[in-house]
């Protein structure tokens, strides 16, 4: 295994004083440095609906032309520009073009309803809007019938970003300082109340490079931008990380397994970042296929996986790459170097089995308010139950720990946000008096600065016996059951006078799974049979839980619960 470079940002010293000044370059300065180092390296690629690719030099030309156009439209330093659309090279060019022009980019979730998008655009007083084709006309209005200045991310609309006219003089606006605001990212998490997180160039670029102390990445890597790129996870861990080393980014438009497998293969992807739900589905599908080959084959494969995982943990060597090359090819991961899981907790069994199969599989942790990366599991020293070791320059402590050392996680570091846009009250609430950012997440650390999550502070359940229960800890036990599409564990009022809570679970069954089982046995599953099977699963999980954590009542629901863009249930919308 290659030795990890703990300071991979040292090359920046060659450019300090000429290309940038200060501790870290701005995002435009970083892109220019990369384009000068690797001008002909492929930068942005997509395959759907047709293949299109830009080298770093070609991307730089399109970015500068975009910035020049924005400048010609009177965009001033610090002006805010909204950006919403599907993942694409055009989205990336727009994002960087806004920053090159000295503006502040406001990336918005394309899945939001138009009325909600309009509210957010008005709230930040966006001077212009980059938007994809489906919403180009719908988001045209501003105020009393005035037409908003729009630039299209798709060629079928007017003012297409790649057809913008050259402006005279080629000016690109006033250059930003590293401590200037670069982006406002709206986040509601799972509890509602959208807030605009203000992040600077310094926040993003410092986090981008400091995270590399826990993971080697190279210009030869190919990143896959699968999750919505407006989200901090993809924006930093795919988009900016790739740009920082001159790697290629393959953009995906659809979260469909067949399309994902095709593009992973076509792009020869080496860095695959996704969320627990997708990795769980891929692993379950693979192991189901192995199991269908018979008990003997399944037993041999599982034994080899345990052997491979043991060798990897003891020596750092990775025999699974050879042993399971055929199986990895079925997941289009035979060219993959590292899989990274973020955006939520992952079952340790999934983590362990991917590593046993020969994939360097790691978890990370962070939040939008920290740009977002705070911890990463080093591939050479990973801990399956942990979300990673803190990266350099991150300070972390546990506030008011209980007898198990569990409490709210608080952090300080160069990646911590500047606050919430036009929301001083929420900003003040998010920081302690001595400047520590409250994450709202609960967990504990070990002696080697590895972090372990137990849940969200806001979803805490206090039981009749005074015990603290975190729903996420319980929900994690259900991730590998095919029968369950969604589960939300929450407290219910058990004793109004004593203010005590019991524990209940809302379960949305996996309809396709029960439909397939019904076809196999020749008759469909009834509602009562589905509820009975869900009850059996809950009983099984309860046996593995501590007595005070056990689910007391279950409700099987008919409609799916609303989710965030990273597939977390929005608890505040569930009645």
GIJO-V148472 format. One record per residue. RES is the residue in one letter. PSI is psi as a letter, one per 30 degrees, with the letter a starting at -180 (999 if undefined). D_FIRST is the distance of its C-alpha to the first C-alpha in Angstrom with 2 decimals. Layout:
RES|PSI|D_FIRST + RES|PSI|D_FIRST
This chain:
X|k|0.00 + X|k|3.80 + X|k|6.38 + X|k|8.78 + X|j|12.19 + X|f|14.86 + X|i|17.64 + X|f|16.82 + X|g|20.61 + X|f|21.63 + X|f|22.50 + X|f|25.40 + X|f|27.21 + X|f|28.17 + X|f|30.13 + X|k|31.63 + X|f|35.37 + X|e|35.59 + X|f|33.95 + X|l|34.03 + X|l|35.27 + X|a|34.15 + X|e|30.94 + X|k|29.50 + X|l|30.72 + X|l|32.57 + X|e|31.19 + X|e|33.46 + X|e|32.46 + X|e|28.75 + X|e|29.48 + X|e|31.57 + X|e|28.88 + X|e|26.37 + X|e|29.16 + X|f|29.93 + X|e|26.37 + X|i|25.74 + X|e|29.26 + X|g|28.80 + X|k|25.55 + X|k|26.39 + X|d|26.84 + X|k|28.76 + X|k|29.17 + X|l|31.12 + X|f|32.19 + X|k|35.00 + X|f|37.93 + X|l|37.06 + X|k|34.14 + X|k|34.18 + X|k|31.71 + X|k|31.87 + X|l|30.05 + X|e|29.51 + X|e|32.75 + X|e|34.65 + X|e|33.53 + X|e|34.56 + X|e|37.97 + X|e|38.51 + X|e|37.49 + X|e|39.83 + X|e|42.62 + X|e|42.25 + X|e|42.35 + X|e|45.34 + X|e|47.14 + X|e|46.60 + X|e|47.97 + X|f|50.98 + X|g|51.60 + X|g|52.00 + X|k|48.69 + X|l|48.53 + X|k|45.76 + X|f|44.89 + X|k|46.57 + X|k|44.81 + X|k|43.94 + X|k|43.11 + X|k|40.57 + X|k|40.39 + X|l|39.21 + X|l|36.65 + X|k|33.17 + X|l|33.68 + X|e|33.26 + X|e|36.75 + X|e|35.76 + X|e|33.00 + X|e|35.48 + X|e|38.09 + X|e|35.85 + X|e|34.91 + X|e|38.47 + X|e|39.94 + X|e|37.76 + X|e|38.49 + X|f|42.16 + X|g|41.86 + X|l|42.32 + X|k|40.73 + X|k|39.12 + X|i|40.00 + X|k|37.79 + X|k|39.61 + X|j|38.76 + X|f|40.28 + X|f|41.02 + X|l|43.48 + X|l|47.15 + X|e|48.98 + X|e|51.19 + X|e|48.24 + X|e|46.63 + X|e|50.00 + X|e|50.17 + X|e|46.80 + X|e|47.62 + X|e|50.96 + X|e|49.54 + X|f|47.32 + X|h|50.14 + X|k|47.91 + X|e|49.57 + X|l|48.03 + X|k|46.08 + X|k|43.44 + X|k|43.74 + X|l|42.86 + X|e|45.61 + X|f|46.55 + X|g|47.51 + X|e|48.69 + X|e|52.37 + X|e|52.14 + X|h|50.76 + X|f|53.34 + X|k|55.76 + X|k|55.95 + X|b|58.72 + X|i|62.13 + X|g|61.29 + X|k|59.67 + X|k|57.00 + X|k|53.60 + X|j|51.78 + X|k|49.11 + X|k|46.52 + X|k|45.25 + X|g|41.64 + X|k|43.02 + X|f|45.21 + X|f|48.01 + X|l|49.28 + X|l|51.00 + X|h|49.20 + X|k|45.91 + X|e|43.17 + X|f|42.33 + X|g|46.05 + X|k|46.92 + X|l|49.35 + X|k|48.56 + X|k|50.27 + X|k|52.25 + X|f|50.61 + X|g|47.09 + X|k|46.86 + X|g|43.98 + X|l|45.24 + X|k|44.76 + X|k|41.21 + X|l|39.78 + X|l|38.61 + X|f|35.23 + X|g|37.16 + X|l|39.25 + X|k|38.95 + X|e|36.77 + X|l|36.94 + X|j|38.76 + X|k|36.88 + X|k|39.10 + X|k|37.88 + X|f|39.85 + X|b|37.12 + X|g|38.67 + X|g|41.81 + X|a|43.57 + X|i|45.07 + X|k|43.17 + X|k|42.24 + X|j|41.11 + X|k|38.09 + X|j|38.38 + X|k|35.18 + X|l|35.10 + X|e|32.98 + X|e|31.70 + X|e|30.73 + X|e|28.69 + X|e|27.03 + X|e|26.14 + X|e|24.57 + X|e|22.69 + X|e|20.95 + X|e|20.72 + X|f|18.83 + X|f|16.06 + X|f|15.41 + X|g|13.90 + X|k|12.06 + X|k|10.93 + X|l|13.38 + X|l|14.59 + X|f|17.95 + X|f|16.81 + X|l|16.35 + X|j|19.31 + X|k|20.42 + X|j|23.00 + X|i|25.92 + X|e|27.33 + X|l|28.87 + X|k|31.87 + X|f|30.82 + X|f|33.60 + X|k|31.66 + X|e|29.71 + X|e|26.50 + X|e|26.33 + X|e|27.97 + X|e|25.34 + X|f|22.08 + X|d|22.73 + X|e|25.56 + X|e|25.06 + X|e|21.27 + X|e|21.37 + X|e|24.26 + X|f|22.65 + X|f|20.01 + X|h|22.16 + X|l|20.53 + X|k|22.82 + X|k|24.45 + X|k|25.96 + X|k|28.87 + X|k|30.02 + X|f|33.59 + X|k|33.86 + X|i|32.17 + X|k|32.93 + X|e|30.43 + X|e|31.65 + X|e|31.44 + X|e|27.96 + X|e|26.64 + X|e|28.50 + X|e|27.17 + X|e|23.51 + X|e|24.02 + X|e|26.26 + X|f|24.10 + X|h|20.80 + X|k|19.47 + X|f|15.79 + X|j|16.55 + X|j|19.03 + X|k|20.78 + X|a|23.62 + X|l|25.71 + X|e|25.85 + X|e|28.82 + X|e|27.13 + X|e|23.95 + X|e|26.36 + X|e|28.49 + X|e|25.76 + X|e|24.46 + X|e|28.06 + X|e|29.04 + X|e|26.26 + X|f|26.98 + X|e|30.70 + X|e|30.35 + X|e|28.65 + X|e|31.39 + X|f|34.06 + X|f|33.10 + X|l|34.49 + X|e|33.80 + X|e|32.42 + X|e|29.81 + X|e|28.85 + X|e|28.64 + X|e|26.43 + X|e|23.98 + X|e|23.90 + X|e|23.42 + X|e|20.44 + X|e|18.96 + X|e|19.53 + X|e|18.01 + X|e|14.82 + X|e|14.60 + X|e|15.34 + X|e|12.66 + X|e|10.00 + X|e|11.83 + X|e|12.39 + X|f|9.29 + X|f|6.30 + X|l|6.38 + X|i|8.13 + X|f|11.43 + X|e|13.38 + X|e|12.57 + X|e|14.65 + X|e|17.01 + X|g|18.14 + X|e|18.02 + X|e|21.79 + X|e|21.90 + X|e|19.42 + X|e|21.67 + X|f|24.58 + X|g|23.09 + X|h|22.23 + X|g|18.57 + X|f|17.35 + X|f|16.32 + X|k|15.03 + X|e|11.61 + X|k|12.66 + X|k|15.97 + X|k|17.64 + X|k|20.80 + X|a|23.51 + X|g|27.29 + X|l|27.94 + X|k|26.89 + X|k|24.78 + X|k|25.46 + X|f|22.84 + X|e|23.34 + X|e|22.20 + X|e|19.06 + X|e|18.35 + X|e|19.26 + X|e|17.19 + X|e|14.01 + X|e|15.54 + X|f|16.08 + X|g|12.43 + X|k|12.70 + X|j|10.64 + X|k|14.06 + X|l|15.15 + X|l|18.63 + X|l|20.35 + X|k|23.87 + X|a|26.50 + X|l|29.91 + X|e|31.81 + X|f|33.40 + X|g|30.10 + X|f|29.02 + X|f|27.30 + X|k|23.85 + X|e|24.07 + X|l|21.07 + X|k|17.63 + X|j|15.34 + X|k|11.94 + X|f|9.36 + X|f|7.74 + X|h|11.42 + X|l|13.58 + X|k|17.10 + X|e|18.78 + X|f|22.22 + X|l|21.37 + X|g|21.44 + X|l|18.97 + X|k|18.97 + X|k|21.43 + X|l|20.30 + X|k|21.72 + X|g|25.52 + X|k|26.17 + X|k|28.73 + X|k|29.21 + X|l|31.85 + X|k|33.62 + X|k|37.30 + X|h|39.80 + X|k|37.42 + X|a|39.08 + X|f|38.99 + X|g|35.51 + X|g|34.22 + X|k|34.32 + X|a|35.86 + X|k|35.61 + X|k|32.51 + X|k|33.50 + X|l|31.45 + X|l|31.97 + X|l|30.00 + X|f|30.21 + X|f|29.36 + X|k|32.36 + X|l|35.14 + X|f|38.46 + X|a|40.39 + X|k|41.99 + X|k|44.12 + X|h|47.81 + X|i|47.22 + X|e|47.76 + X|e|48.46 + X|e|45.13 + X|e|43.31 + X|e|45.13 + X|f|44.42 + X|f|40.67 + X|k|40.43 + X|l|41.52 + X|f|44.16 + X|g|41.65 + X|g|39.37 + X|k|36.71 + X|k|35.92 + X|k|36.63 + X|f|34.12 + X|f|36.38 + X|l|33.44 + X|k|33.55 + X|a|30.87 + X|l|29.59 + X|l|26.79 + X|a|25.28 + X|f|24.96 + X|g|21.43 + X|h|22.68 + X|k|21.38 + X|k|24.09 + X|k|25.77 + X|k|28.38 + X|f|31.61 + X|a|33.74 + X|k|35.93 + X|e|38.68 + X|f|41.24 + X|g|40.87 + X|k|41.36 + X|k|43.80 + X|j|46.01 + X|l|47.32 + X|e|50.71 + X|g|49.35 + X|g|47.96 + X|k|44.32 + X|k|41.89 + X|k|40.15 + X|j|37.57 + X|e|37.98 + X|e|34.36 + X|e|33.32 + X|e|35.77 + X|e|35.06 + X|f|31.37 + X|f|32.63 + X|f|34.19 + X|f|31.33 + X|g|30.68 + X|j|34.41 + X|f|35.39 + X|f|38.99 + X|j|38.41 + X|e|37.92 + X|k|38.41 + X|k|39.15 + X|j|40.33 + X|k|41.08 + X|l|43.64 + X|l|46.40 + X|l|50.04 + X|j|53.06 + X|e|54.07 + X|j|56.73 + X|e|58.15 + X|e|60.08 + X|f|57.20 + X|h|54.63 + X|l|52.26 + X|k|49.89 + X|l|48.90 + X|k|45.80 + X|l|46.10 + X|k|43.86 + X|k|44.63 + X|k|43.10 + X|j|43.12 + X|l|42.62 + X|j|40.53 + X|e|43.50 + X|e|41.77 + X|e|40.29 + X|e|43.75 + X|e|45.34 + X|e|43.09 + X|e|43.83 + X|e|47.51 + X|e|47.56 + X|e|46.00 + X|f|48.74 + X|g|51.52 + X|k|52.56 + X|l|51.02 + X|k|49.94 + X|l|52.58 + X|e|52.06 + X|e|52.87 + X|e|50.37 + X|e|47.57 + X|e|48.58 + X|e|48.73 + X|e|45.19 + X|e|43.88 + X|e|45.81 + X|e|44.21 + X|e|40.70 + X|e|41.73 + X|e|43.19 + X|e|39.99 + X|e|37.92 + X|e|40.63 + X|f|40.25 + X|f|36.68 + X|l|37.81 + X|l|39.61 + X|e|43.37 + X|f|43.77 + X|f|41.05 + X|k|42.68 + X|k|44.04 + X|f|47.83 + X|l|48.83 + X|k|47.40 + X|j|48.67 + X|k|47.65 + X|l|48.15 + X|f|49.16 + X|k|47.48 + X|l|43.84 + X|k|43.14 + X|k|42.41 + X|l|38.78 + X|l|36.96 + X|f|34.83 + X|g|31.71 + X|h|33.62 + X|k|34.72 + X|k|38.31 + X|j|40.76 + X|e|42.40 + X|f|45.29 + X|f|46.53 + X|k|46.87 + X|999|50.40
